[in-house]
Amino acid sequence: MHQNEDETFVILTGTCKFWLEGEEFTAGAGESVFIPRGKEHTFKVTNDGPCRHLVILTPGGFEGFFADMAAGQFRIPEDMPAIEESATRHNMAFTGPPLD
């Protein structure tokens, strides 16, 4: 959950399953999903091929989280302590289990 940023996913290829505040839905190529700040959410790629998507976070400032992930080459679930530490510094919290 992002405390300070709204998040928009623009799906370019593939399909993702989203969970937003208790509601599950899918989005495919050409579709967009808007997630307001402060709302619990997660997503998962649902097909065998890659899902390429553009993620827009506004206002800026959250890009430091992604820089941390790239620098550490972190993986879920193996590196969750380091991921959660970075998330905390960037005003984000992991609030539930991933989608199955």
N, CA, C and O of each residue as an XYZ file, in Angstrom:
400
protein
N       0.852     -1.152      0.000
C       0.000      0.000      0.000
C       0.906      1.225      0.000
O       1.802      1.345      0.836
N       0.672      2.112     -0.922
C       1.428      3.357     -1.026
C       0.693      4.435     -0.226
O      -0.502      4.655     -0.422
N       1.400      5.089      0.658
C       0.775      6.141      1.467
C       0.711      7.476      0.738
O      -0.203      8.266      0.975
N       1.677      7.738     -0.152
C       1.789      9.066     -0.758
C       1.505      9.128     -2.253
O       1.331     10.219     -2.798
N       1.454      7.978     -2.932
C       1.370      7.988     -4.396
C       0.122      7.269     -4.904
O      -0.278      6.232     -4.374
N      -0.480      7.842     -5.937
C      -1.461      7.117     -6.742
C      -0.670      6.302     -7.746
O       0.417      6.709     -8.157
N      -1.208      5.144     -8.150
C      -0.495      4.250     -9.062
C      -1.407      3.880    -10.232
O      -2.565      3.508    -10.040
N      -0.873      3.988    -11.427
C      -1.607      3.593    -12.620
C      -0.781      2.569    -13.386
O       0.390      2.807    -13.683
N      -1.391      1.430    -13.707
C      -0.783      0.404    -14.544
C      -1.373      0.531    -15.939
O      -2.594      0.582    -16.088
N      -0.537      0.581    -16.954
C      -0.971      0.539    -18.344
C      -0.407     -0.765    -18.892
O       0.808     -0.907    -19.036
N      -1.286     -1.718    -19.199
C      -0.856     -3.036    -19.651
C      -0.539     -2.954    -21.141
O      -1.403     -2.625    -21.954
N       0.706     -3.257    -21.487
C       1.152     -3.192    -22.879
C       1.033     -4.541    -23.573
O       0.566     -4.615    -24.710
N       1.456     -5.619    -22.894
C       1.316     -6.980    -23.414
C       1.009     -7.901    -22.245
O       1.351     -7.600    -21.102
N       0.364     -9.021    -22.532
C       0.078     -9.995    -21.493
C      -1.138     -9.621    -20.663
O      -1.922     -8.744    -21.025
N      -1.270    -10.315    -19.535
C      -2.416    -10.140    -18.651
C      -1.957    -10.173    -17.199
O      -1.077    -10.953    -16.834
N      -2.548     -9.337    -16.392
C      -2.293     -9.333    -14.954
C      -3.609     -9.505    -14.206
O      -4.659     -9.023    -14.630
N      -3.517    -10.204    -13.085
C      -4.619    -10.289    -12.135
C      -4.328     -9.262    -11.044
O      -3.204     -9.170    -10.550
N      -5.347     -8.495    -10.675
C      -5.221     -7.491     -9.635
C      -6.154     -7.820     -8.482
O      -7.222     -8.403     -8.670
N      -5.735     -7.439     -7.295
C      -6.572     -7.454     -6.107
C      -6.524     -6.045     -5.556
O      -5.446     -5.530     -5.258
N      -7.683     -5.414     -5.416
C      -7.768     -4.041     -4.918
C      -8.871     -3.976     -3.876
O     -10.058     -4.059     -4.194
N      -8.449     -3.822     -2.601
C      -9.400     -3.670     -1.499
C     -10.472     -4.761     -1.515
O     -11.650     -4.461     -1.325
N     -10.087     -6.016     -1.736
C     -11.015     -7.145     -1.683
C     -11.634     -7.546     -3.007
O     -12.317     -8.568     -3.074
N     -11.419     -6.781     -4.058
C     -11.988     -7.094     -5.376
C     -10.886     -7.610     -6.292
O      -9.832     -6.985     -6.413
N     -11.131     -8.773     -6.952
C     -10.177     -9.323     -7.924
C     -10.690     -9.086     -9.333
O     -11.886     -9.203     -9.602
N      -9.764     -8.749    -10.234
C     -10.111     -8.563    -11.641
C      -8.847     -8.717    -12.465
O      -7.741     -8.681    -11.926
N      -9.006     -8.887    -13.759
C      -7.854     -9.000    -14.653
C      -7.841     -7.808    -15.605
O      -8.866     -7.181    -15.873
N      -6.646     -7.521    -16.101
C      -6.477     -6.471    -17.104
C      -5.476     -6.980    -18.135
O      -4.462     -7.582    -17.784
N      -5.769     -6.736    -19.401
C      -4.906     -7.172    -20.482
C      -4.425     -6.006    -21.325
O      -4.694     -4.841    -21.032
N      -3.712     -6.352    -22.370
C      -3.118     -5.356    -23.262
C      -4.141     -4.302    -23.671
O      -5.252     -4.622    -24.094
N      -3.746     -3.053    -23.539
C      -4.606     -1.931    -23.904
C      -5.473     -1.424    -22.757
O      -6.179     -0.427    -22.911
N      -5.429     -2.092    -21.620
C      -6.243     -1.660    -20.478
C      -5.365     -0.974    -19.428
O      -4.156     -1.196    -19.359
N      -6.004     -0.146    -18.624
C      -5.318      0.557    -17.541
C      -6.037      0.279    -16.225
O      -7.242      0.029    -16.194
N      -5.274      0.330    -15.151
C      -5.824      0.150    -13.805
C      -5.303      1.293    -12.935
O      -4.097      1.532    -12.869
N      -6.216      1.993    -12.272
C      -5.856      3.089    -11.382
C      -6.021      2.634     -9.941
O      -7.065      2.094     -9.574
N      -4.996      2.847     -9.124
C      -5.028      2.484     -7.712
C      -4.734      3.746     -6.894
O      -3.610      4.248     -6.905
N      -5.743      4.253     -6.189
C      -5.523      5.452     -5.382
C      -4.593      5.192     -4.200
O      -4.553      4.080     -3.672
N      -3.860      6.197     -3.791
C      -2.987      6.079     -2.612
C      -3.813      5.618     -1.412
O      -4.991      5.947     -1.276
N      -3.146      4.839     -0.540
C      -3.790      4.382      0.681
C      -4.685      3.170      0.522
O      -5.313      2.745      1.492
N      -4.764      2.596     -0.680
C      -5.627      1.437     -0.923
C      -4.773      0.175     -0.995
O      -3.760      0.143     -1.693
N      -5.186     -0.870     -0.266
C      -4.466     -2.139     -0.323
C      -4.636     -2.757     -1.703
O      -5.734     -2.771     -2.260
N      -3.529     -3.271     -2.252
C      -3.586     -3.854     -3.583
C      -2.390     -4.762     -3.819
O      -1.383     -4.690     -3.115
N      -2.522     -5.611     -4.820
C      -1.417     -6.417     -5.324
C      -1.755     -6.823     -6.753
O      -2.880     -6.630     -7.216
N      -0.768     -7.388     -7.445
C      -1.007     -7.868     -8.800
C      -0.086     -9.045     -9.087
O       0.915     -9.256     -8.403
N      -0.450     -9.806    -10.117
C       0.325    -10.979    -10.511
C       0.135    -11.209    -12.006
O      -0.977    -11.090    -12.521
N       1.221    -11.540    -12.700
C       1.137    -11.907    -14.115
C       0.409    -13.246    -14.204
O       0.729    -14.171    -13.458
N      -0.571    -13.362    -15.110
C      -1.417    -14.559    -15.133
C      -1.230    -15.470    -16.326
O      -1.807    -16.557    -16.356
N      -0.445    -15.068    -17.309
C      -0.254    -15.956    -18.452
C       1.189    -16.440    -18.488
O       2.023    -15.974    -17.712
N       1.482    -17.369    -19.386
C       2.817    -17.953    -19.452
C       3.861    -17.010    -20.033
O       5.045    -17.133    -19.722
N       3.447    -16.091    -20.852
C       4.394    -15.149    -21.458
C       4.612    -13.946    -20.562
O       3.987    -13.827    -19.508
N       5.490    -13.062    -20.977
C       5.735    -11.862    -20.171
C       4.546    -10.904    -20.209
O       3.768    -10.886    -21.162
N       4.432    -10.133    -19.179
C       3.463     -9.049    -19.137
C       4.268     -7.773    -19.021
O       4.923     -7.530    -18.007
N       4.219     -6.979    -20.036
C       4.920     -5.701    -19.993
C       3.901     -4.624    -19.654
O       2.841     -4.528    -20.274
N       4.242     -3.818    -18.661
C       3.321     -2.767    -18.261
C       4.100     -1.535    -17.818
O       5.202     -1.618    -17.275
N       3.496     -0.429    -18.070
C       4.014      0.862    -17.653
C       3.343      1.186    -16.327
O       2.119      1.112    -16.212
N       4.143      1.547    -15.323
C       3.598      1.924    -14.027
C       3.907      3.401    -13.795
O       5.058      3.831    -13.876
N       2.872      4.156    -13.510
C       3.012      5.589    -13.272
C       2.628      5.852    -11.820
O       1.510      5.555    -11.399
N       3.564      6.410    -11.062
C       3.315      6.764     -9.662
C       3.393      8.279     -9.526
O       4.390      8.891     -9.908
N       2.330      8.887     -8.976
C       2.325     10.336     -8.805
C       1.897     10.685     -7.389
O       0.977     10.057     -6.864
N       2.520     11.648     -6.761
C       3.652     12.421     -7.251
C       4.927     11.589     -7.247
O       4.928     10.450     -6.781
N       6.015     12.157     -7.765
C       7.289     11.466     -7.828
C       7.899     11.252     -6.450
O       7.415     11.778     -5.448
N       8.966     10.473     -6.421
C       9.691     10.204     -5.195
C       9.817      8.734     -4.874
O      10.732      8.334     -4.154
N       8.909      7.917     -5.398
C       8.930      6.483     -5.101
C       9.977      5.739     -5.924
O      10.252      4.568     -5.664
N      10.562      6.412     -6.916
C      11.527      5.735     -7.787
C      12.732      5.199     -7.002
O      13.414      4.289     -7.473
N      12.997      5.743     -5.828
C      14.087      5.243     -4.996
C      13.885      3.802     -4.577
O      14.857      3.065     -4.415
N      12.634      3.385     -4.397
C      12.346      1.983     -4.070
C      12.814      1.074     -5.201
O      13.450      0.049     -4.958
N      12.499      1.451     -6.437
C      12.903      0.633     -7.578
C      14.419      0.624     -7.744
O      14.996     -0.393     -8.129
N      15.063      1.743     -7.457
C      16.526      1.784     -7.507
C      17.117      0.817     -6.478
O      18.092      0.123     -6.767
N      16.531      0.770     -5.282
C      16.979     -0.184     -4.267
C      16.809     -1.621     -4.750
O      17.701     -2.450     -4.570
N      15.670     -1.913     -5.359
C      15.400     -3.291     -5.819
C      16.410     -3.696     -6.891
O      16.911     -4.821     -6.879
N      16.708     -2.789     -7.811
C      17.673     -3.093     -8.879
C      19.078     -3.253     -8.318
O      19.798     -4.175     -8.701
N      19.473     -2.368     -7.419
C      20.827     -2.425     -6.859
C      21.050     -3.715     -6.072
O      22.126     -4.310     -6.137
N      20.034     -4.143     -5.333
C      20.165     -5.358     -4.527
C      19.793     -6.626     -5.258
O      20.007     -7.726     -4.748
N      19.232     -6.484     -6.461
C      18.738     -7.634     -7.231
C      17.867     -8.527     -6.354
O      18.005     -9.750     -6.365
N      16.965     -7.899     -5.591
C      16.132     -8.610     -4.635
C      15.089     -9.486     -5.309
O      14.593     -9.178     -6.393
N      14.772    -10.580     -4.640
C      13.761    -11.537     -5.119
C      12.741    -11.784     -4.012
O      13.065    -11.800     -2.825
N      11.511    -11.973     -4.443
C      10.433    -12.320     -3.518
C      10.240    -13.828     -3.596
O      10.162    -14.344     -4.711
N      10.158    -14.567     -2.511
C      10.093    -14.130     -1.115
C      11.457    -14.121     -0.403
O      11.547    -13.709      0.754
N      12.496    -14.566     -1.077
C      13.798    -14.752     -0.430
C      14.336    -13.496      0.262
O      14.947    -13.592      1.327
N      14.120    -12.353     -0.316
C      14.732    -11.123      0.183
C      13.728    -10.163      0.829
O      13.958     -8.955      0.867
N      12.624    -10.697      1.332
C      11.581     -9.828      1.885
C      12.054     -8.911      3.010
O      11.580     -7.776      3.066
N      12.945     -9.312      3.904
C      13.382     -8.345      4.924
C      14.008     -7.081      4.309
O      13.704     -5.971      4.746
N      14.861     -7.238      3.319
C      15.485     -6.085      2.674
C      14.455     -5.288      1.864
O      14.504     -4.058      1.837
N      13.539     -5.976      1.216
C      12.489     -5.309      0.435
C      11.590     -4.496      1.364
O      11.256     -3.351      1.058
N      11.199     -5.079      2.490
C      10.333     -4.380      3.437
C      11.039     -3.173      4.060
O      10.398     -2.158      4.333
N      12.344     -3.272      4.286
C      13.100     -2.142      4.828
C      13.070     -0.970      3.844
O      12.853      0.176      4.239
N      13.288     -1.267      2.562
C      13.234     -0.213      1.545
C      11.821      0.346      1.430
O      11.630      1.556      1.316
N      10.840     -0.539      1.460
C       9.444     -0.096      1.365
C       9.102      0.872      2.492
O       8.452      1.890      2.257
N       9.527      0.567      3.694
C       9.258      1.437      4.836
C       9.861      2.819      4.616
O       9.221      3.830      4.907
N      11.091      2.867      4.103
C      11.734      4.157      3.833
C      11.006      4.950      2.764
O      11.128      6.173      2.706
N      10.238      4.252      1.905
C       9.527      4.912      0.802
C       8.014      4.959      1.043
O       7.229      5.076      0.102
N       7.615      4.864      2.325
C       6.210      5.003      2.722
C       5.272      4.002      2.050
O       4.160      4.338      1.641
N       5.756      2.757      1.948
C       4.932      1.679      1.398
C       4.932      0.544      2.406
O       5.916      0.333      3.115
N       3.810     -0.194      2.469
C       3.714     -1.341      3.367
C       3.130     -2.529      2.621
O       2.209     -2.381      1.818
N       3.673     -3.706      2.893
C       3.104     -4.950      2.391
C       2.087     -5.397      3.428
O       2.431     -5.551      4.601
N       0.836     -5.610      3.016
C      -0.236     -5.822      3.982
C      -0.890     -7.190      3.933
O      -1.744     -7.481      4.770
N      -0.530     -8.019      3.006
C      -1.183     -9.321      2.943
C      -0.415    -10.292      2.079
O       0.630     -9.951      1.526
N      -0.938    -11.517      1.961
C      -0.245    -12.517      1.148
C      -0.363    -12.202     -0.336
O      -1.294    -11.516     -0.757
N       0.593    -12.710     -1.142
C       0.490    -12.507     -2.593
C      -0.676    -13.295     -3.165
O      -1.197    -14.204     -2.519
N      -1.082    -12.947     -4.371
C      -2.138    -13.702     -5.059
C      -1.655    -15.102     -5.354
O      -0.469    -15.316     -5.601
N      -2.569    -16.063     -5.329
C      -2.177    -17.441     -5.652
C      -2.147    -17.672     -7.134
O      -1.837    -18.776     -7.581
